[in-house]
Amino acid sequence: MDPTADTHAATIGVAVAHLTALAETDAVTGSELRACLRDTLARAAVHSAAVAPPILDVLARRGADSKLGRALVRTLIAADGVACLRLLRQRESVWTRFFQRVVTGAAPHAALAWFTAGWSPDGTHKRGAAAIVRWATSHRHDGAWNCLKWAGKHSQSPVVCASKPATFCELDTAATLQSILQHRPDFITSDALWDELLDMRVGDDTILDTDATFFENQLAVLLDEDVKHRNRSPLWILLGRTLEQQPLTTLMQRTLLCTDDADTLWLVHALAPAIDAATLQGPASSAPRAVLAAAPFVCVKWRSVQQAGLAAAMVRQGGDVLYTLIHDRSQAGVPSAQAALRSLEKLLGQPLREKVSLSSAEETRLALLLEAWLTRRRLVKSGATEVEEYMDARGIKWRRETDRRKRKHKHRKSRHRDDGSSSDDGVTPAAMWRCALDDYAMPMDAQTLGHLLADVEAETGLLSVHIAEARRGGREYTRSGRGP
């Protein structure tokens, strides 16, 4: 047995142990890794339709009065307030309490302003003002007109108001609403009011936005009331449909910011089958960098959200977050960070891609992700010659791409030949490699190539084999209806 390989595997194992200890014992590192996990999940190759059901499972378990429930209710109101209004229309008790808040001043000023801001000197009253005018006029013979309270010395007659609609501007709106609530509560369910409530133009706020906390509370109560029959509840169905239509990034960030570690980890496991199906089951050509992107989630049961976050940080390309985090925590005197940094620096000087198998499937997955991460980090620091040697050593055939398409503007030809720059006419830069593995055109830039080659290693190397073996071995994650 090659002693060098044994040494390398041992060093990898030590590094994984130090990184895991850092992730699970240092609060700052744990917080950063949770952010990495949220970001990586938000970029997963799945649709929001696959994400919505497990999120609703967590909501049903934790209750709509939870931090998650409130966030989802706010999302629902913002996305489809009119649909929420239609569902609340039959809840007369909700609207009675709302108007009581309005007339007593308990509601925000915006709630009363929904009525008062609609008065117009030219008689073209809008929103709540228009609802009062229409209702009082249509019911003037059965006592509704007597509910109107005028700010002036004299009451106005229906005849005067009909000929001069601007006269309605003299109404004391708050006193009028109080009188209506006391003597004619049928206004709350009238078509005159609801036609205005539901007549929303694009970009308009609904009345739900004028007293957001109150209506969020009411919808949360209704969600909890219907939780046992949520498959048939119109409100739960509307919420599920709304979540399915949200952008994945928005949905995951909002959700995972409101879940504790146990629920976050459960969601990671629940989403694994969808990520597996979306990224690993199809043709490789249709899912670039599929293995590396999916590796933090599929066919592995992480013991903690910090461990899952560590795996997610190893596949991120947007900046070297992991190394910066470890370096900063090492500078801050965190022992596990100092030990991890020493192990990583030692590994960067060793040959990569030896077979590594640690004591558990989770540790082995982290070890293989660490290999890909080290590959990326070492290559982004390399020059073009070293990168070419790296590809040659692994049998990756490549050729320089020097062909140029003809330019429409011949006077630019010499300048572009000299500086190798691209122009606005879509000229392909000269500094390109084309990989024979998949005919992918790669810029001759070490940082970009470091990312691409780390992905190629994962696609064709031991990480892919490890996931395939895990799938065949039956270590499949099955989503149950109950969480941790």
N, C-alpha and C positions, 0 to 999 in steps of 0.2 A: 504494500500500500504506500502511496506517495506521501511522505511525511509533510511535504509542503501543503498538500491538499488538507491533511488533517489539521495543520496549524491554521490554515485559512478558515476552515469550518469552525474551529474552536473560537477564533477571533470573531467570526460572525455571530456565533452563539452568545459570546460575552457582550457584544455590542447590542444585540437584541434585548438581552437582560437589562443592561443599563438604560436603554431607551424606554423599555417598559416601566422600569422603576421610576424614571424621570416623569413619564406621562401620568403615572398613577399617584405620585407622592407630591409633586410640585403643582400648586394651584394655578400659577401663571401659565405653565406649560399645558396643563389640562384645559384651561380656558381657550388657549390658542388652538389646540388640537380639536376642540369642539367646533370652533369656527371653520377649520379645515374640513371637518366632516360635513358640516352644513353646506359649504361651498361645493364640495365634490358631489354630494347627493343632488344638489340643485343642478348640476351639469350632467347628470346621468342620462343615458340614452333611452329614457322611458317617457311615456306621455302622462300628463296629469291625471288622465282617466285611470291609470294603474295605481296612482298614489292616493287618490281620494278615498277608496274603501278602507284601507288601514288607518288613515287619519280619522275617519268617522268611527272606527272601532275604538280608538283611543278616546275620542270625545264621549262616546257612549259609556265608557268605563269610568272616566274621570268626572263627567258631568259638565253641563254647559256653563256652570258658574265658575269653572276653573279658568286659569289664565288662557289656556288653549281655546276654551269655549268662547270667551269674550273676543279673542282675536278672530275666530271664525265667524262669529255673528257680525262683527264690524266689516269683515270681508263681504259677507252676504248683503248687508245694507248698502255698501258702496257699489257693489256689482249690479244689484237688481232691487233697488228700494221700492219700485212700483210693485213688483211681485210680492214683496213683503207686506206692502199695504193691502193688497188684495186678500192675502191670507189673514191679516188682522181685522179686516172689515167686519167680520162676523163676531168679533170679540168686543161687544158693546161696553163691557166693564172696563176694558183697557182704555177706551176713548173717554169714558166718563172720568176716570182718574186723571187722564192727560188734561182734559179741560179744567178740572178742578185745580190742577197745578198751574195752569195758565192764569186763571182768574185770581188765584191767591198769591201769585208772584213766585211760587216755588219753582216754576220752570224757567229756563234761561230766557232772556229778553227776546231772543230770536223767535221763540214760539209765538209770543204775542205779536211780534213784528210781521209774522206770516199773514196776519189779518190787517194790521194797521198800515203796513207799507203798500197795500194794494189800492188805497183810496187815490183817486185821480181827479183833479179839478175839471177835466173835460168830460167826466162821467164814464170813462172807460175803465171801470174798476176791475181789479184782477185778484186772483188767488182767494184768500179768505174773505176779503172785502166783497168780491163778486159773489161768493157763496152766501154771505149774509143778505145782500141785496136780492138775489134771486129767491132765496127761501122766504124772506119776509114779504116780498111782493106776491108770490104765488099763494101764500097762506094768510094774506092780509084780512080775510073775512072770518078766520077762525082763531083770532087772538094773537097771531104771531107778531103783528105790527105793534102791539102793546109792549112787546119785549124790547123794542128799540129805545135806547136811552140817548137823549140828545144833549150835546155839550152847551147849546145855546139856551136862551130863556124859554123858548117855545118849542113844542113838538111840531114836527112836520107831518103833513097829511100825505097819503099815497098819491093823491092827484098832483100835489106840488112836486113830489120827488119824481113822478113819472115824466112831468114836463121839464124838470130841471134836475137831471141825475147827479149833478155836482153837489146838490144839497146833502147827499149822503155823507159827504166829507165832514159834516157837523156832528156825526155820531160819536159818542163816547164808546169806543170799541170794547174796552175792558168791562165797563158796566153793562154793555149790551150782552156780551158773552156770559156774564154772571147771571143776568136775568134769564137768558135762554136756558142755561143749565138748570136753573131753579124751576122754571115754569114750562118750558117746552124742550125737554131733552131729546125729542124726536129729531131735532136738528142734527144730532150726532150721526144718525143713520140715513139722513136725507140724501137724495140724489144731487141736490144743489151743492152740498158740501163735497160729496165724493167725486163728482165730476171734476171739481177743481183739484182735489187731492191727487187724482190719478192722471190729470192732464199735465204731464211732465214733458218738457222739451229736452233735447239732448243737452247735457251740461248743467241742467237745473238741479238744485237740491230738492229733496222731498221734505215733507214735514217731519219725517223721522230724524233728519239731520238737525232740526231745531232743538230737539231735546234728546240728544243721542244716548245719554246714560239711561234715561227712563226706558226708551224703546229697546235698547240692548238688553236691559233687565227683563222686559216682557217677553222678548223672543227667547231668551235663555230659559225662562220658566216654561214656555211652551215646548221647547226642545226636550227638557227633562220630563215633562208630562207625557210626551209621545215616545220616549226612548224604548219602551218595551214593544212598541209597534212601529218602529222607525222605518221598516221596509214598506209600510203603507201610509206613513205620515206625509202629507203634502209638504210640510216644512222641512223635514229631513230629506225628502227627495229633492226639493229645491236647493238645499244646501249642498247636497252631493253633486247636483248638476252644475252649480256655481263653481265648486272646487275643480271639477273636471275641465272647466273652461279657463281657469287661471293659468298664466304662464308658469311653467315648472319652477323656474328660479324664484319667482315671487311666492309661490305656494310653499316650497320647501323652507325658504328662509323664514317666512312668517310662522310656519308651524313649528320648526325645530327651535326657534327662539322661545317658544312657550311650553316646551315639554321638558320634563326632568330627565335625568340620565337613563332611568329604567325604561321610560316610554321611547326615548330616542333610540336606545339599543333595540327595543322591540320593533320599531319602525324599520331600522336597518335590516333586521332579519326578515321582516314581512315583505320588504321591497326586493329582496334578493332574487326571488324567482322571476320577477318582471325584468330586472336588470340582466339576469342570465339569458332570458329569452330574447331580449332586445339586442344584446351585444355579442353573445357567444354561440348562439344556436344557428345563426344564419351564415351565409358564405363569408369568408374572411375578407374578400374584396369589397363587400358592402358594409363592413364595420371596421374602419381603420382604427388602430390602437385599441381594439376591443378588449383584449386580455388585460392589459395594464389598467385600463379605465375601470373594468369590472372587478378586478382582483380584490379590492378592499371589501367587497360585499358578497360575492357568490361562493357557495360551497364552504363557508367557514362560519363558525359560531363564536364571535368575539365574546370574551368574558366581561368586558367593560366598554363603556363608550370612549374612554381614553385610549384603549387599545385599538378600537376601530378608527378613532381619529388619527392615531399614529400611522396606521396603514393608509388612510386617505392622504395624509401629508406627504407620504413617500411618492405618490403618483401625481402630485400637483406640478404643473409646468410654470405657473405664473410666479416667477421669482423663487429664490431658494429660501422659502419660508422655514423649512425644517432646520437647515444648517444655521441660519441666522438666529433662530430661537434657541438652539442648543448653545451656540456661541455666547449669546447674551446671558443666558442663565448660568453658564460657566463663569462668565465675568462677574456675575452677581454672587458667586461663591457657593452655588448649589452643588453638593458633592456628586450626585448622580449625573448632573450635566457635565461636570468636569471629566468623570469617568467615561461617559458616552463620547465626548469630544476626542479624548485620547484614543478610544477604540476606532472611531471613524477615520481619524488621521492616519492611524496605522493601516487600516484597510485600503485607503486610497493609494498606498504604495505597493499593494499586492495585486497579483493577477486576479481577475474576476471570473465569474461563471464556473466555479467549481460546484460539484453536487453537494448540496447542503440539506440535511434532514435532521431536525431537532426533535425534542422529546414530544411535542404536541403539534397538531395540525395548525394551530394558530401561530405558534412560534416559527414553524417552517414557512408559513405564508409570509410572515414578517421578514424572515431571512431572505426569501426570494425577492420580495419587494425592495429590501435594502440593497440587494445586488443590483437591481435595475436603477435604483437611486444613485448608487455609487458610480455605475456606468455613466449616467447622465452627468454627474458632477465632475468626473474625471475628464470626460470628453469636451465639456464646455470650456475647460481650461487648456485644451490641447490646440495645437496648430493644425493646418490642413494636412501636412505630411503625416503626422501621428494618426489623424483620423483615417487617412488612406490605408496606412499600415493596419489599423484596427479592422477595417472592413476586409482587407486582403486576408488577414489571419483567420477570419471567420467565414471565408468563402463567399462574401457578399460581392457579387460582380457589379461593377459600375463603369460608367464611361463619362467623359467630359461632354457636356452639352454646349457646343460652340456655334450651332446653326443660328442664323438670324433671319427673321422674315424681312421681306423687302419693305422699304420705307416709302411712303408717299412723297416725303420731302427730302429730296436727294441732298440738299445743302446741309442737312443735319448729319449725314452719314459719317463724315470724317470725325466730327466731334464725338459721336457716340462710340466710334471705334477706339478713339484715344482714351476716353475716360471710363468706358465700360458701364456707363450709367443707362438706366432705362428712361424712356420718354413717355409722353402722354399718349403715343400712338400704339401702345401695347407691345413694344419690342421686348422679346425675351432676353434677360440679362445673360451675358456670356459666362458668368461665374456660376455654373450649375453642374451638378452631377445627376445622372439618371440611373437609378438603381435597377439592376436586372431582376431582383427579387419580385418586384411588383410594378416595375417601370415608373416608379414614382420619381418626379423631378425634385431634387433637393438642392437648395442654395448652398454654395460652398462657404457656409458660415458655421463655425464650430458650435456655437450655442444652439442653433436650430438643429444641426446634425446630432448633437448630444441627445436632444429630446427624441428625435426620430429613431435613432439607433437603439436607444433604451426601449422604445416601443417594439422595434423589430426583435430585440432580444427576448422580450416577453412573449411576443407572438410565436416565436419559433423555438424558444428555449424551455427551461425547466419549469417556469411558472405556468406555462400552458399545460405541460404534462401534469403538474401537481393538481391543477383544477380539474383536468380530465379524470385523473385517478380518484379525486374526491367525489366527483359526480358518479362514477361507476361504483365506488365503494359504498354508496348509499348514504353518505353524510349530507343528505339533502335537508335543507331547512324547510319545514312545512309550516305554513302560517295557520295558526289556530285562531279561533274567535276570541280567545282570552289572552291577555298580555301577561307580563311578569307579575 
